[in-house]
Amino acid sequence: MIQETLFNIPFYTIPALNWSVKKKNLTKLFKSYADKKHGIQTFHTNRQSDRTGLVEAFTNLLGEELNMLSQKIKRDLAVLDVWSVTYKQGEYHSPHNHGTTGLTGILYLQLPKGSPVTNYIQPWNDYITDRTIYYPLPVQEGQIVVIPKFINHFSPPTENKKVKQIISWDMNIQ
């Protein structure tokens, strides 16, 4: 009997190089683009705010890591949009995706011990139980996760009193 995988969905993890310096610079940068609650959202973000200049400043700070990814996939990347999300106690992000083509990245800027991590939802149910499968990818602060934009994902409620903050961005593959 031969067993193989019919489908494969790649994802990439990249450590932010020189993390202590980059964390300080990213924290300073994103203070200029403050997160706040908008409407019925269950988290704080700057996604609905004016973020003029953020893509360029962000790509300058994370150029090495973005270049590593570009070399791995052997394609050029274009960062389209960058935003941050802050989760205070009790806040969460419901299942969503970022579109159908391209990649999306998450950098864990502040990840206090015990904070929930992003959960990724398999695009098909388990073929035996018909249950939805989701995977909480183990990460640590300063780690970047890149997935195809079409992957549904969510962040469970934050029970910690310390703030969790991520930076997310969408990329087109050239």
Secondary structure, 3 states (H helix, E strand, C coil): CCCCCCCCCCCEEEECCCHHHHHHHHHHHHHCCCCECCCCCCCEECCCCCCCCHHHHHHHHCHHHHHHHHHHHCCCEEEEEEEEEEECCCCCEEEECCCCCCEEEEEEEECCCCCCCCEEECCCCCCCCCCCCEEECCCCCCEEEEEECCCCEEECCCCCCCCEEEEEEEEEEC
